[in-house]
Amino acid sequence: MTAEGAAGPGRPRVAITYCTQCNWLLRAAWMAQELLSTFRDDLGEVALVPASGGTFRIELGAALLWERVRDGGFPDVKALKQRVRDHLDPTRDLGHIDRS
C-alpha cells in the first residue's frame, strides 16, 4: 500500500512541525490526538514532523493554519479545531467547542 493509499484518497493531511530542541513533542502529539478524535473520518493523516530552531507550525494540505511566531504562541485546542473545521467543512457544528 502506498503512503497515499494509507492516508485515504481525497482526505487531507495535517502536518504538525515541532521543535525537538524545545521538547514540544508531547504538545504536538496531544494536538494530533485531538484532531484525530474530532475529525477521524475527515482526515487522511496527521503527521508529526521534527524540526529545530523553535519551530511550531500546523499545516492542512498547503494551508498554514498556525505558526507559533506569526500567531503569537501555541493554539488552544478550540482555536485549532475551529481552523481545521473552517478549511474542511465551514458549516460543521463542533458541538460544545462552538458554544463555549
C-alpha positions in Angstrom: 0.0 0.0 0.0 1.3 3.4 -0.9 1.5 6.3 1.6 -1.3 8.0 -0.4 -3.5 4.9 -0.1 -2.8 4.7 3.7 -3.9 8.3 4.1 -7.1 7.7 2.2 -7.7 9.1 -1.3 -9.0 12.6 -1.2 -8.6 13.1 2.5 -6.2 15.8 3.6 -3.0 15.5 5.6 -2.3 17.6 8.6 1.4 18.2 9.4 2.4 19.4 12.9 6.0 20.5 12.7 7.6 20.9 16.2 11.0 21.8 17.7 12.8 18.8 19.2 15.3 21.1 21.0 12.3 22.8 22.8 10.8 19.4 23.8 7.5 20.2 22.1 6.8 16.6 21.0 4.2 16.0 23.7 2.3 19.2 22.8 2.4 18.2 19.1 1.2 14.6 19.9 -1.6 15.8 22.1 -2.8 18.2 19.3 -2.6 15.3 16.8 -4.7 13.1 19.1 -7.3 15.9 19.5 -7.6 16.4 15.7 -7.8 12.6 15.0 -10.5 12.2 17.7 -12.6 15.1 16.3 -12.0 14.6 12.6 -11.5 10.9 12.4 -13.5 10.4 9.2 -12.3 13.6 7.5 -8.5 13.4 7.8 -6.3 11.0 5.9 -3.3 11.6 8.1 -1.8 13.6 10.9 1.9 13.7 10.8 4.4 14.8 13.4 7.4 16.4 11.8 10.5 17.0 13.9 12.4 20.3 13.3 14.6 22.7 15.3 15.0 26.4 16.0 11.8 27.0 17.9 9.6 25.9 15.0 6.0 25.0 15.7 3.5 25.1 12.8 0.4 23.3 11.7 -0.5 22.8 8.1 -3.6 21.3 6.5 -2.5 20.4 3.0 -1.0 23.6 1.6 -2.7 25.9 4.1 -0.7 27.2 7.0 -3.2 27.0 9.9 -0.9 28.0 12.7 2.6 29.3 13.1 4.0 30.0 16.6 5.8 33.2 15.8 3.2 34.6 13.4 0.3 33.8 15.6 1.8 34.5 19.0 2.4 31.2 20.7 0.5 28.0 20.6 -3.1 27.5 19.7 -5.6 26.2 22.2 -7.4 23.2 21.1 -10.6 25.1 20.5 -9.0 27.5 18.1 -7.1 24.7 16.3 -10.2 22.6 15.8 -12.2 25.6 14.5 -9.4 26.4 12.0 -9.4 22.8 10.8 -13.2 22.8 10.5 -13.2 26.1 8.6 -11.0 24.5 6.0 -12.7 21.1 5.8 -16.4 22.0 6.3 -17.2 25.5 7.5 -20.9 24.6 8.2 -20.0 21.7 10.5 -21.0 22.1 14.1 -18.3 21.3 16.6 -20.8 20.9 19.5 -19.6 22.3 22.8 -16.5 23.8 21.2 -18.6 26.3 19.2 -20.8 27.1 22.2 -18.2 27.8 24.9 
